[in-house]
Amino acid sequence: IQLAMFHTIFNIITVIIMLPLTAKLIKVVMRIIPDKEVPPEKADAPRMFYVDDHMLKTPAIAVGEVKNEILNMGQIAMGNFNRSCDMVLNKDLSDKEDFARVEKQINFTNKQLTRFLAKLTKCDLSSKDLAYVTTAFRTINDIERIGDYAENIVGYAEKLSSSGGSFSDDARSEVEEARTYINNLYDKAIEAYTKCDRDIMKEAHAIEQEIDNITTLMAEKHIARL
């Protein structure tokens, strides 16, 4: 009994001492073993950043990591969208190789995450987690479409570059305005998705409606210029 009591008291005292030092210990460990994070556009091969099959043993944790993987996928997809806009506006295809590498990562994540979600649905999930996993299938498909649209824009950039064509100053200004609204929409959508906040979702819908109005006006002005 004395040995057990000593062991218990020792552990409690150790925890009390270590708790205030947790942040410093994390910094020390990170200096000793730094995290060599490689941006998707520089990675040699596509990979999953948060999810692997070992997590299926703990479904609740796996659901949280799925959300992190989706948020990461969205971030790199929007990065490629902005990269494609730069290419079409500046007719500069120097980032084409990085773009292709990121697009490959997006497609890889789409396929692998879909496969993982299919396995996850067979695990013991709460009704809330099961509802989230069900909607996650559509979410990753929507994000993958961002990459596809960005790929289309790069195709337009290639045509402009080969034909010697370019946008007028007015057209460039209109494209940049639409691009700003689209990035704002993405930020709001991700914030609503992360926080599960319906009010923020309403703000996102309002921006989306404004984008519809802007693109309609852009088309009319473009036809008038032609």
Order of alpha helices (4+ residues) and beta strands (2+ residues): alpha-alpha-alpha-alpha-alpha-alpha-alpha
